[in-house]
Amino acid sequence: MILLLFDFGAMYNGYHSDMTRTIVLGKATDFQKKLYSIVLEAQMRGVAGVKAGVSGKEIDTICREYIQEQGYMDHILVMVQDMV
């Protein structure tokens, strides 16, 4: 099993973008599937929090707090750091 991390960013006329994708080549482990489901739920909570007047920092906090509540913030940060 191989994990591939794709991290793209761009800037144009003062606008910034960022996109990260992780792809599993082979069969994902149960642990990887659990982390995926936690990150997906965090993302959905973040998307649900987007509305006029809410800052990007506030949305980031919504996502990070959910991951922390699940007890996996250290695992997810380590996974990302190990991939870079």
C-alpha positions in Angstrom: 0.0 0.0 0.0 1.3 3.4 -1.0 0.0 6.8 0.1 0.3 9.6 -2.5 -0.1 13.2 -1.3 -0.9 15.9 -3.8 -0.7 19.5 -2.6 -1.5 22.3 -5.0 -1.6 26.0 -4.5 -1.9 29.1 -6.7 -2.1 32.8 -6.5 -3.7 35.1 -9.0 -4.5 38.8 -8.7 -4.5 38.7 -4.9 -6.5 35.5 -4.7 -5.1 32.4 -3.1 -6.1 28.8 -3.5 -5.0 25.5 -1.9 -6.0 21.9 -2.6 -4.7 18.8 -1.0 -5.6 15.2 -2.0 -4.4 11.9 -0.6 -4.8 8.8 -2.6 -4.2 5.2 -1.4 -2.7 2.8 -4.0 -3.7 -0.6 -2.8 -6.0 -1.5 0.1 -6.5 1.1 2.8 -6.1 -0.1 6.4 -8.9 0.1 8.9 -7.0 2.9 10.6 -6.7 4.9 7.4 -10.4 4.4 6.8 -11.2 5.7 10.3 -9.0 8.7 9.8 -10.7 9.3 6.4 -14.1 9.3 8.0 -13.1 11.7 10.7 -11.6 14.1 8.2 -14.6 13.9 6.0 -17.0 14.7 8.9 -14.7 17.6 9.9 -14.9 18.9 6.3 -18.7 18.6 6.2 -19.0 20.4 9.5 -16.7 23.2 8.1 -18.8 23.5 5.0 -22.0 23.6 7.1 -20.5 26.5 9.0 -19.7 28.7 6.0 -22.0 31.8 5.8 -21.6 35.5 5.5 -19.6 37.0 8.2 -17.8 33.8 9.3 -14.0 34.0 8.8 -11.9 31.2 7.3 -10.2 31.0 10.7 -13.5 30.2 12.3 -14.2 27.5 9.8 -10.7 26.0 10.4 -11.4 26.0 14.1 -14.7 24.1 13.6 -12.8 21.4 11.6 -9.9 21.1 13.9 -12.1 21.0 17.1 -14.0 18.0 15.7 -10.8 16.2 14.9 -9.4 17.0 18.3 -12.7 15.8 20.0 -12.2 12.5 18.2 -8.7 12.2 19.7 -6.9 12.1 16.3 -5.4 15.6 15.8 -1.9 14.3 16.5 -2.3 11.3 14.2 -3.6 13.5 11.3 -0.8 16.1 11.7 1.8 13.4 11.9 0.5 11.7 8.8 0.6 14.9 6.8 4.1 15.8 8.1 5.4 12.3 7.3 4.1 12.6 3.7 5.7 16.0 3.0 
